[in-house]
Amino acid sequence: MEESGLPELLTALCGTEGWLLLRKLVEIDCDVNLTPQWFPFAIPDLSRWTGIAEERVGSLLENLETGEWIERANREMEVQTCRIVTPMKVPLNEAVIRRRLSGETAQGGRFVLRYFQDHGSMNTVEKVIYLYQMLFGARFSPRIVEDLEEIANTFDMAIIYDTFKEAFSKKVKSLAWIKSHLKMSVTTGQP
């Protein structure tokens, strides 16, 4: 996100605190969710973690929501829920972002930008590769791509997602673990 032009835009619209708050919300989302999903937070916690006064946090959340960078639910409750809107509106296009991420002379990585893409338009193989990248990172071999294609073509997407989500929650970093759990889900009928 740092290379998307969003820090400059949010700073111009809300001051540096706007960017700081959005980064903290993204950090929370990445800590608790394999893929962008709803997550809980409390304004006093955000205030403590960012050093921004609670009243200002509330105002900034409204600005981020009005700008369509976040959505919130349960606003009147002490613990609210939020999600980062995807695809996220950013000032720069994908090619410029990738060039900035990989250096001016490089071609740009073929990794997934967590909030940039519309994940609903991906085919099954792309979704499985996306899940892999969210769990393991952007680098993988041709053999891993073959394994991911096999997973996508063999198992139901809901079971695949649940298995990757379980691996994420257990902090498992093994494609072999995922493959064995997917195979077990077929034989036992449970993810």
PyMOL CGO cylinders between C-alpha atoms (Angstrom):
from pymol import cmd
from pymol.cgo import CYLINDER

trace = [
    CYLINDER, 0.00, 0.00, 0.00, 2.92, 2.33, 0.64, 0.3, 1, 1, 1, 1, 1, 1,
    CYLINDER, 2.92, 2.33, 0.64, 3.71, 2.43, -3.08, 0.3, 1, 1, 1, 1, 1, 1,
    CYLINDER, 3.71, 2.43, -3.08, 0.11, 2.99, -4.19, 0.3, 1, 1, 1, 1, 1, 1,
    CYLINDER, 0.11, 2.99, -4.19, 0.03, 6.77, -3.69, 0.3, 1, 1, 1, 1, 1, 1,
    CYLINDER, 0.03, 6.77, -3.69, -2.45, 6.27, -0.85, 0.3, 1, 1, 1, 1, 1, 1,
    CYLINDER, -2.45, 6.27, -0.85, -0.18, 7.62, 1.93, 0.3, 1, 1, 1, 1, 1, 1,
    CYLINDER, -0.18, 7.62, 1.93, 0.13, 10.95, 0.12, 0.3, 1, 1, 1, 1, 1, 1,
    CYLINDER, 0.13, 10.95, 0.12, -3.59, 11.08, -0.69, 0.3, 1, 1, 1, 1, 1, 1,
    CYLINDER, -3.59, 11.08, -0.69, -4.73, 10.29, 2.85, 0.3, 1, 1, 1, 1, 1, 1,
    CYLINDER, -4.73, 10.29, 2.85, -2.23, 12.75, 4.29, 0.3, 1, 1, 1, 1, 1, 1,
    CYLINDER, -2.23, 12.75, 4.29, -3.61, 15.47, 2.01, 0.3, 1, 1, 1, 1, 1, 1,
    CYLINDER, -3.61, 15.47, 2.01, -7.22, 14.61, 2.95, 0.3, 1, 1, 1, 1, 1, 1,
    CYLINDER, -7.22, 14.61, 2.95, -6.93, 13.73, 6.66, 0.3, 1, 1, 1, 1, 1, 1,
    CYLINDER, -6.93, 13.73, 6.66, -3.39, 14.48, 7.80, 0.3, 1, 1, 1, 1, 1, 1,
    CYLINDER, -3.39, 14.48, 7.80, -0.77, 11.85, 8.59, 0.3, 1, 1, 1, 1, 1, 1,
    CYLINDER, -0.77, 11.85, 8.59, -3.06, 10.37, 11.24, 0.3, 1, 1, 1, 1, 1, 1,
    CYLINDER, -3.06, 10.37, 11.24, -5.43, 9.12, 8.52, 0.3, 1, 1, 1, 1, 1, 1,
    CYLINDER, -5.43, 9.12, 8.52, -2.68, 7.07, 6.92, 0.3, 1, 1, 1, 1, 1, 1,
    CYLINDER, -2.68, 7.07, 6.92, -1.45, 5.84, 10.32, 0.3, 1, 1, 1, 1, 1, 1,
    CYLINDER, -1.45, 5.84, 10.32, -4.94, 4.67, 11.27, 0.3, 1, 1, 1, 1, 1, 1,
    CYLINDER, -4.94, 4.67, 11.27, -5.56, 2.87, 7.97, 0.3, 1, 1, 1, 1, 1, 1,
    CYLINDER, -5.56, 2.87, 7.97, -2.19, 1.11, 8.30, 0.3, 1, 1, 1, 1, 1, 1,
    CYLINDER, -2.19, 1.11, 8.30, -3.16, -0.07, 11.80, 0.3, 1, 1, 1, 1, 1, 1,
    CYLINDER, -3.16, -0.07, 11.80, -6.51, -1.38, 10.50, 0.3, 1, 1, 1, 1, 1, 1,
    CYLINDER, -6.51, -1.38, 10.50, -4.69, -3.23, 7.70, 0.3, 1, 1, 1, 1, 1, 1,
    CYLINDER, -4.69, -3.23, 7.70, -2.27, -4.67, 10.25, 0.3, 1, 1, 1, 1, 1, 1,
    CYLINDER, -2.27, -4.67, 10.25, -5.18, -5.98, 12.34, 0.3, 1, 1, 1, 1, 1, 1,
    CYLINDER, -5.18, -5.98, 12.34, -6.83, -7.48, 9.25, 0.3, 1, 1, 1, 1, 1, 1,
    CYLINDER, -6.83, -7.48, 9.25, -3.59, -9.23, 8.26, 0.3, 1, 1, 1, 1, 1, 1,
    CYLINDER, -3.59, -9.23, 8.26, -3.09, -10.53, 11.80, 0.3, 1, 1, 1, 1, 1, 1,
    CYLINDER, -3.09, -10.53, 11.80, -6.54, -12.10, 12.14, 0.3, 1, 1, 1, 1, 1, 1,
    CYLINDER, -6.54, -12.10, 12.14, -7.60, -12.95, 8.58, 0.3, 1, 1, 1, 1, 1, 1,
    CYLINDER, -7.60, -12.95, 8.58, -6.07, -15.07, 5.84, 0.3, 1, 1, 1, 1, 1, 1,
    CYLINDER, -6.07, -15.07, 5.84, -7.83, -12.92, 3.25, 0.3, 1, 1, 1, 1, 1, 1,
    CYLINDER, -7.83, -12.92, 3.25, -9.50, -9.51, 3.64, 0.3, 1, 1, 1, 1, 1, 1,
    CYLINDER, -9.50, -9.51, 3.64, -12.52, -10.10, 5.90, 0.3, 1, 1, 1, 1, 1, 1,
    CYLINDER, -12.52, -10.10, 5.90, -14.42, -8.41, 8.72, 0.3, 1, 1, 1, 1, 1, 1,
    CYLINDER, -14.42, -8.41, 8.72, -12.48, -7.99, 11.98, 0.3, 1, 1, 1, 1, 1, 1,
    CYLINDER, -12.48, -7.99, 11.98, -13.24, -6.51, 15.41, 0.3, 1, 1, 1, 1, 1, 1,
    CYLINDER, -13.24, -6.51, 15.41, -11.67, -3.44, 16.98, 0.3, 1, 1, 1, 1, 1, 1,
    CYLINDER, -11.67, -3.44, 16.98, -12.33, -0.94, 19.75, 0.3, 1, 1, 1, 1, 1, 1,
    CYLINDER, -12.33, -0.94, 19.75, -11.66, 2.79, 19.42, 0.3, 1, 1, 1, 1, 1, 1,
    CYLINDER, -11.66, 2.79, 19.42, -9.77, 2.96, 22.76, 0.3, 1, 1, 1, 1, 1, 1,
    CYLINDER, -9.77, 2.96, 22.76, -7.41, 0.24, 21.50, 0.3, 1, 1, 1, 1, 1, 1,
    CYLINDER, -7.41, 0.24, 21.50, -6.82, 2.05, 18.20, 0.3, 1, 1, 1, 1, 1, 1,
    CYLINDER, -6.82, 2.05, 18.20, -6.15, 5.24, 20.15, 0.3, 1, 1, 1, 1, 1, 1,
    CYLINDER, -6.15, 5.24, 20.15, -3.63, 3.53, 22.41, 0.3, 1, 1, 1, 1, 1, 1,
    CYLINDER, -3.63, 3.53, 22.41, -1.87, 1.72, 19.54, 0.3, 1, 1, 1, 1, 1, 1,
    CYLINDER, -1.87, 1.72, 19.54, -1.61, 4.77, 17.28, 0.3, 1, 1, 1, 1, 1, 1,
    CYLINDER, -1.61, 4.77, 17.28, -1.28, 7.61, 19.79, 0.3, 1, 1, 1, 1, 1, 1,
    CYLINDER, -1.28, 7.61, 19.79, -4.27, 9.35, 18.20, 0.3, 1, 1, 1, 1, 1, 1,
    CYLINDER, -4.27, 9.35, 18.20, -6.92, 10.78, 20.57, 0.3, 1, 1, 1, 1, 1, 1,
    CYLINDER, -6.92, 10.78, 20.57, -10.14, 8.70, 20.72, 0.3, 1, 1, 1, 1, 1, 1,
    CYLINDER, -10.14, 8.70, 20.72, -12.28, 11.54, 19.37, 0.3, 1, 1, 1, 1, 1, 1,
    CYLINDER, -12.28, 11.54, 19.37, -9.93, 11.96, 16.43, 0.3, 1, 1, 1, 1, 1, 1,
    CYLINDER, -9.93, 11.96, 16.43, -9.93, 8.19, 15.78, 0.3, 1, 1, 1, 1, 1, 1,
    CYLINDER, -9.93, 8.19, 15.78, -13.73, 8.34, 15.50, 0.3, 1, 1, 1, 1, 1, 1,
    CYLINDER, -13.73, 8.34, 15.50, -13.52, 11.24, 13.07, 0.3, 1, 1, 1, 1, 1, 1,
    CYLINDER, -13.52, 11.24, 13.07, -10.84, 9.53, 10.99, 0.3, 1, 1, 1, 1, 1, 1,
    CYLINDER, -10.84, 9.53, 10.99, -12.87, 6.31, 10.82, 0.3, 1, 1, 1, 1, 1, 1,
    CYLINDER, -12.87, 6.31, 10.82, -15.76, 8.37, 9.40, 0.3, 1, 1, 1, 1, 1, 1,
    CYLINDER, -15.76, 8.37, 9.40, -13.38, 9.89, 6.80, 0.3, 1, 1, 1, 1, 1, 1,
    CYLINDER, -13.38, 9.89, 6.80, -12.02, 6.46, 5.82, 0.3, 1, 1, 1, 1, 1, 1,
    CYLINDER, -12.02, 6.46, 5.82, -15.54, 5.14, 5.48, 0.3, 1, 1, 1, 1, 1, 1,
    CYLINDER, -15.54, 5.14, 5.48, -16.74, 8.14, 3.47, 0.3, 1, 1, 1, 1, 1, 1,
    CYLINDER, -16.74, 8.14, 3.47, -13.73, 7.70, 1.17, 0.3, 1, 1, 1, 1, 1, 1,
    CYLINDER, -13.73, 7.70, 1.17, -14.75, 4.05, 0.73, 0.3, 1, 1, 1, 1, 1, 1,
    CYLINDER, -14.75, 4.05, 0.73, -11.47, 2.62, 2.08, 0.3, 1, 1, 1, 1, 1, 1,
    CYLINDER, -11.47, 2.62, 2.08, -13.23, 0.81, 4.94, 0.3, 1, 1, 1, 1, 1, 1,
    CYLINDER, -13.23, 0.81, 4.94, -16.69, -0.42, 5.88, 0.3, 1, 1, 1, 1, 1, 1,
    CYLINDER, -16.69, -0.42, 5.88, -17.88, -0.63, 9.48, 0.3, 1, 1, 1, 1, 1, 1,
    CYLINDER, -17.88, -0.63, 9.48, -20.65, -2.36, 11.36, 0.3, 1, 1, 1, 1, 1, 1,
    CYLINDER, -20.65, -2.36, 11.36, -21.81, -2.08, 14.97, 0.3, 1, 1, 1, 1, 1, 1,
    CYLINDER, -21.81, -2.08, 14.97, -20.65, 1.55, 15.18, 0.3, 1, 1, 1, 1, 1, 1,
    CYLINDER, -20.65, 1.55, 15.18, -22.65, 2.20, 18.32, 0.3, 1, 1, 1, 1, 1, 1,
    CYLINDER, -22.65, 2.20, 18.32, -21.06, -0.71, 20.20, 0.3, 1, 1, 1, 1, 1, 1,
    CYLINDER, -21.06, -0.71, 20.20, -17.80, -0.66, 22.14, 0.3, 1, 1, 1, 1, 1, 1,
    CYLINDER, -17.80, -0.66, 22.14, -16.36, -3.35, 19.86, 0.3, 1, 1, 1, 1, 1, 1,
    CYLINDER, -16.36, -3.35, 19.86, -17.03, -2.53, 16.23, 0.3, 1, 1, 1, 1, 1, 1,
    CYLINDER, -17.03, -2.53, 16.23, -16.33, -4.60, 13.15, 0.3, 1, 1, 1, 1, 1, 1,
    CYLINDER, -16.33, -4.60, 13.15, -14.58, -3.35, 10.06, 0.3, 1, 1, 1, 1, 1, 1,
    CYLINDER, -14.58, -3.35, 10.06, -13.31, -4.54, 6.73, 0.3, 1, 1, 1, 1, 1, 1,
    CYLINDER, -13.31, -4.54, 6.73, -10.92, -3.02, 4.23, 0.3, 1, 1, 1, 1, 1, 1,
    CYLINDER, -10.92, -3.02, 4.23, -12.82, -2.40, 0.99, 0.3, 1, 1, 1, 1, 1, 1,
    CYLINDER, -12.82, -2.40, 0.99, -11.51, -4.40, -1.97, 0.3, 1, 1, 1, 1, 1, 1,
    CYLINDER, -11.51, -4.40, -1.97, -10.59, -3.55, -4.56, 0.3, 1, 1, 1, 1, 1, 1,
    CYLINDER, -10.59, -3.55, -4.56, -9.13, -0.58, -2.70, 0.3, 1, 1, 1, 1, 1, 1,
    CYLINDER, -9.13, -0.58, -2.70, -9.29, 2.78, -4.43, 0.3, 1, 1, 1, 1, 1, 1,
    CYLINDER, -9.29, 2.78, -4.43, -5.72, 3.99, -4.87, 0.3, 1, 1, 1, 1, 1, 1,
    CYLINDER, -5.72, 3.99, -4.87, -4.30, 6.87, -6.93, 0.3, 1, 1, 1, 1, 1, 1,
    CYLINDER, -4.30, 6.87, -6.93, -1.79, 4.82, -8.94, 0.3, 1, 1, 1, 1, 1, 1,
    CYLINDER, -1.79, 4.82, -8.94, -2.45, 1.98, -11.37, 0.3, 1, 1, 1, 1, 1, 1,
    CYLINDER, -2.45, 1.98, -11.37, -1.23, -1.59, -10.92, 0.3, 1, 1, 1, 1, 1, 1,
    CYLINDER, -1.23, -1.59, -10.92, 1.70, -1.31, -13.34, 0.3, 1, 1, 1, 1, 1, 1,
    CYLINDER, 1.70, -1.31, -13.34, 3.14, 1.71, -11.53, 0.3, 1, 1, 1, 1, 1, 1,
    CYLINDER, 3.14, 1.71, -11.53, 2.69, 0.04, -8.13, 0.3, 1, 1, 1, 1, 1, 1,
    CYLINDER, 2.69, 0.04, -8.13, 4.44, -3.14, -9.28, 0.3, 1, 1, 1, 1, 1, 1,
    CYLINDER, 4.44, -3.14, -9.28, 7.30, -1.12, -10.81, 0.3, 1, 1, 1, 1, 1, 1,
    CYLINDER, 7.30, -1.12, -10.81, 7.72, 0.80, -7.55, 0.3, 1, 1, 1, 1, 1, 1,
    CYLINDER, 7.72, 0.80, -7.55, 7.68, -2.43, -5.53, 0.3, 1, 1, 1, 1, 1, 1,
    CYLINDER, 7.68, -2.43, -5.53, 10.30, -4.19, -7.64, 0.3, 1, 1, 1, 1, 1, 1,
    CYLINDER, 10.30, -4.19, -7.64, 12.49, -1.27, -8.65, 0.3, 1, 1, 1, 1, 1, 1,
    CYLINDER, 12.49, -1.27, -8.65, 12.37, 0.92, -11.71, 0.3, 1, 1, 1, 1, 1, 1,
    CYLINDER, 12.37, 0.92, -11.71, 14.31, -1.51, -13.94, 0.3, 1, 1, 1, 1, 1, 1,
    CYLINDER, 14.31, -1.51, -13.94, 12.43, -4.67, -12.94, 0.3, 1, 1, 1, 1, 1, 1,
    CYLINDER, 12.43, -4.67, -12.94, 9.29, -6.00, -14.58, 0.3, 1, 1, 1, 1, 1, 1,
    CYLINDER, 9.29, -6.00, -14.58, 7.22, -6.08, -11.41, 0.3, 1, 1, 1, 1, 1, 1,
    CYLINDER, 7.22, -6.08, -11.41, 6.35, -9.12, -9.37, 0.3, 1, 1, 1, 1, 1, 1,
    CYLINDER, 6.35, -9.12, -9.37, 3.55, -11.47, -10.32, 0.3, 1, 1, 1, 1, 1, 1,
    CYLINDER, 3.55, -11.47, -10.32, 2.39, -11.60, -6.73, 0.3, 1, 1, 1, 1, 1, 1,
    CYLINDER, 2.39, -11.60, -6.73, -1.09, -10.74, -5.58, 0.3, 1, 1, 1, 1, 1, 1,
    CYLINDER, -1.09, -10.74, -5.58, -1.66, -7.31, -4.10, 0.3, 1, 1, 1, 1, 1, 1,
    CYLINDER, -1.66, -7.31, -4.10, -3.90, -8.12, -1.10, 0.3, 1, 1, 1, 1, 1, 1,
    CYLINDER, -3.90, -8.12, -1.10, -6.34, -5.20, -1.41, 0.3, 1, 1, 1, 1, 1, 1,
    CYLINDER, -6.34, -5.20, -1.41, -5.89, -4.22, -5.04, 0.3, 1, 1, 1, 1, 1, 1,
    CYLINDER, -5.89, -4.22, -5.04, -7.58, -7.07, -6.92, 0.3, 1, 1, 1, 1, 1, 1,
    CYLINDER, -7.58, -7.07, -6.92, -11.23, -7.98, -7.10, 0.3, 1, 1, 1, 1, 1, 1,
    CYLINDER, -11.23, -7.98, -7.10, -10.98, -11.53, -5.78, 0.3, 1, 1, 1, 1, 1, 1,
    CYLINDER, -10.98, -11.53, -5.78, -14.51, -12.39, -6.86, 0.3, 1, 1, 1, 1, 1, 1,
    CYLINDER, -14.51, -12.39, -6.86, -13.49, -12.27, -10.52, 0.3, 1, 1, 1, 1, 1, 1,
    CYLINDER, -13.49, -12.27, -10.52, -10.65, -14.79, -10.09, 0.3, 1, 1, 1, 1, 1, 1,
    CYLINDER, -10.65, -14.79, -10.09, -10.99, -18.33, -11.42, 0.3, 1, 1, 1, 1, 1, 1,
    CYLINDER, -10.99, -18.33, -11.42, -10.50, -21.28, -9.05, 0.3, 1, 1, 1, 1, 1, 1,
    CYLINDER, -10.50, -21.28, -9.05, -6.79, -21.78, -9.79, 0.3, 1, 1, 1, 1, 1, 1,
    CYLINDER, -6.79, -21.78, -9.79, -6.13, -18.05, -9.27, 0.3, 1, 1, 1, 1, 1, 1,
    CYLINDER, -6.13, -18.05, -9.27, -8.01, -18.16, -5.96, 0.3, 1, 1, 1, 1, 1, 1,
    CYLINDER, -8.01, -18.16, -5.96, -5.92, -21.11, -4.74, 0.3, 1, 1, 1, 1, 1, 1,
    CYLINDER, -5.92, -21.11, -4.74, -2.71, -19.35, -5.79, 0.3, 1, 1, 1, 1, 1, 1,
    CYLINDER, -2.71, -19.35, -5.79, -3.94, -16.24, -3.97, 0.3, 1, 1, 1, 1, 1, 1,
    CYLINDER, -3.94, -16.24, -3.97, -4.59, -18.26, -0.79, 0.3, 1, 1, 1, 1, 1, 1,
    CYLINDER, -4.59, -18.26, -0.79, -1.10, -19.78, -1.09, 0.3, 1, 1, 1, 1, 1, 1,
    CYLINDER, -1.10, -19.78, -1.09, 0.45, -16.33, -1.44, 0.3, 1, 1, 1, 1, 1, 1,
    CYLINDER, 0.45, -16.33, -1.44, -1.47, -14.98, 1.55, 0.3, 1, 1, 1, 1, 1, 1,
    CYLINDER, -1.47, -14.98, 1.55, -0.17, -17.87, 3.67, 0.3, 1, 1, 1, 1, 1, 1,
    CYLINDER, -0.17, -17.87, 3.67, 3.33, -18.51, 2.33, 0.3, 1, 1, 1, 1, 1, 1,
    CYLINDER, 3.33, -18.51, 2.33, 4.35, -15.38, 0.40, 0.3, 1, 1, 1, 1, 1, 1,
    CYLINDER, 4.35, -15.38, 0.40, 4.93, -14.51, -3.21, 0.3, 1, 1, 1, 1, 1, 1,
    CYLINDER, 4.93, -14.51, -3.21, 7.69, -16.90, -4.21, 0.3, 1, 1, 1, 1, 1, 1,
    CYLINDER, 7.69, -16.90, -4.21, 7.01, -20.43, -5.37, 0.3, 1, 1, 1, 1, 1, 1,
    CYLINDER, 7.01, -20.43, -5.37, 8.35, -22.98, -7.81, 0.3, 1, 1, 1, 1, 1, 1,
    CYLINDER, 8.35, -22.98, -7.81, 6.72, -24.47, -10.92, 0.3, 1, 1, 1, 1, 1, 1,
    CYLINDER, 6.72, -24.47, -10.92, 6.18, -27.67, -8.90, 0.3, 1, 1, 1, 1, 1, 1,
    CYLINDER, 6.18, -27.67, -8.90, 4.15, -25.75, -6.33, 0.3, 1, 1, 1, 1, 1, 1,
    CYLINDER, 4.15, -25.75, -6.33, 2.08, -24.20, -9.11, 0.3, 1, 1, 1, 1, 1, 1,
    CYLINDER, 2.08, -24.20, -9.11, 1.31, -27.72, -10.36, 0.3, 1, 1, 1, 1, 1, 1,
    CYLINDER, 1.31, -27.72, -10.36, 0.29, -28.75, -6.82, 0.3, 1, 1, 1, 1, 1, 1,
    CYLINDER, 0.29, -28.75, -6.82, -1.95, -25.69, -6.51, 0.3, 1, 1, 1, 1, 1, 1,
    CYLINDER, -1.95, -25.69, -6.51, -3.57, -26.40, -9.88, 0.3, 1, 1, 1, 1, 1, 1,
    CYLINDER, -3.57, -26.40, -9.88, -4.20, -29.99, -8.77, 0.3, 1, 1, 1, 1, 1, 1,
    CYLINDER, -4.20, -29.99, -8.77, -5.77, -28.76, -5.52, 0.3, 1, 1, 1, 1, 1, 1,
    CYLINDER, -5.77, -28.76, -5.52, -7.98, -26.31, -7.43, 0.3, 1, 1, 1, 1, 1, 1,
    CYLINDER, -7.98, -26.31, -7.43, -9.11, -28.97, -9.88, 0.3, 1, 1, 1, 1, 1, 1,
    CYLINDER, -9.11, -28.97, -9.88, -9.68, -31.70, -7.28, 0.3, 1, 1, 1, 1, 1, 1,
    CYLINDER, -9.68, -31.70, -7.28, -11.33, -30.12, -4.24, 0.3, 1, 1, 1, 1, 1, 1,
    CYLINDER, -11.33, -30.12, -4.24, -14.32, -27.91, -3.60, 0.3, 1, 1, 1, 1, 1, 1,
    CYLINDER, -14.32, -27.91, -3.60, -13.32, -24.24, -3.13, 0.3, 1, 1, 1, 1, 1, 1,
    CYLINDER, -13.32, -24.24, -3.13, -15.10, -24.01, 0.24, 0.3, 1, 1, 1, 1, 1, 1,
    CYLINDER, -15.10, -24.01, 0.24, -13.06, -26.94, 1.60, 0.3, 1, 1, 1, 1, 1, 1,
    CYLINDER, -13.06, -26.94, 1.60, -9.87, -25.46, 0.14, 0.3, 1, 1, 1, 1, 1, 1,
    CYLINDER, -9.87, -25.46, 0.14, -10.55, -22.11, 1.80, 0.3, 1, 1, 1, 1, 1, 1,
    CYLINDER, -10.55, -22.11, 1.80, -11.38, -23.70, 5.15, 0.3, 1, 1, 1, 1, 1, 1,
    CYLINDER, -11.38, -23.70, 5.15, -8.16, -25.76, 5.03, 0.3, 1, 1, 1, 1, 1, 1,
    CYLINDER, -8.16, -25.76, 5.03, -6.00, -22.73, 4.22, 0.3, 1, 1, 1, 1, 1, 1,
    CYLINDER, -6.00, -22.73, 4.22, -7.82, -20.76, 6.93, 0.3, 1, 1, 1, 1, 1, 1,
    CYLINDER, -7.82, -20.76, 6.93, -7.11, -23.54, 9.46, 0.3, 1, 1, 1, 1, 1, 1,
    CYLINDER, -7.11, -23.54, 9.46, -3.45, -23.56, 8.42, 0.3, 1, 1, 1, 1, 1, 1,
    CYLINDER, -3.45, -23.56, 8.42, -3.36, -19.78, 8.88, 0.3, 1, 1, 1, 1, 1, 1,
    CYLINDER, -3.36, -19.78, 8.88, -4.92, -19.94, 12.35, 0.3, 1, 1, 1, 1, 1, 1,
    CYLINDER, -4.92, -19.94, 12.35, -2.53, -22.73, 13.41, 0.3, 1, 1, 1, 1, 1, 1,
    CYLINDER, -2.53, -22.73, 13.41, 0.42, -20.91, 11.81, 0.3, 1, 1, 1, 1, 1, 1,
    CYLINDER, 0.42, -20.91, 11.81, 1.19, -23.95, 9.65, 0.3, 1, 1, 1, 1, 1, 1,
    CYLINDER, 1.19, -23.95, 9.65, 3.67, -23.19, 6.88, 0.3, 1, 1, 1, 1, 1, 1,
    CYLINDER, 3.67, -23.19, 6.88, 3.54, -26.45, 4.94, 0.3, 1, 1, 1, 1, 1, 1,
    CYLINDER, 3.54, -26.45, 4.94, 1.83, -27.17, 1.65, 0.3, 1, 1, 1, 1, 1, 1,
    CYLINDER, 1.83, -27.17, 1.65, 2.19, -30.87, 2.49, 0.3, 1, 1, 1, 1, 1, 1,
    CYLINDER, 2.19, -30.87, 2.49, 0.03, -30.29, 5.60, 0.3, 1, 1, 1, 1, 1, 1,
    CYLINDER, 0.03, -30.29, 5.60, -2.62, -28.58, 3.48, 0.3, 1, 1, 1, 1, 1, 1,
    CYLINDER, -2.62, -28.58, 3.48, -2.60, -31.37, 0.89, 0.3, 1, 1, 1, 1, 1, 1,
    CYLINDER, -2.60, -31.37, 0.89, -2.89, -34.08, 3.54, 0.3, 1, 1, 1, 1, 1, 1,
    CYLINDER, -2.89, -34.08, 3.54, -5.76, -32.27, 5.27, 0.3, 1, 1, 1, 1, 1, 1,
    CYLINDER, -5.76, -32.27, 5.27, -7.56, -31.82, 1.97, 0.3, 1, 1, 1, 1, 1, 1,
    CYLINDER, -7.56, -31.82, 1.97, -7.19, -35.55, 1.23, 0.3, 1, 1, 1, 1, 1, 1,
    CYLINDER, -7.19, -35.55, 1.23, -8.44, -36.37, 4.74, 0.3, 1, 1, 1, 1, 1, 1,
    CYLINDER, -8.44, -36.37, 4.74, -11.46, -34.15, 4.18, 0.3, 1, 1, 1, 1, 1, 1,
    CYLINDER, -11.46, -34.15, 4.18, -12.41, -36.30, 1.18, 0.3, 1, 1, 1, 1, 1, 1,
    CYLINDER, -12.41, -36.30, 1.18, -12.11, -39.56, 3.11, 0.3, 1, 1, 1, 1, 1, 1,
    CYLINDER, -12.11, -39.56, 3.11, -13.75, -38.34, 6.33, 0.3, 1, 1, 1, 1, 1, 1,
    CYLINDER, -13.75, -38.34, 6.33, -16.21, -35.88, 4.80, 0.3, 1, 1, 1, 1, 1, 1,
    CYLINDER, -16.21, -35.88, 4.80, -14.99, -33.13, 7.16, 0.3, 1, 1, 1, 1, 1, 1,
    CYLINDER, -14.99, -33.13, 7.16, -12.56, -30.26, 6.51, 0.3, 1, 1, 1, 1, 1, 1,
]
cmd.load_cgo(trace, "trace")
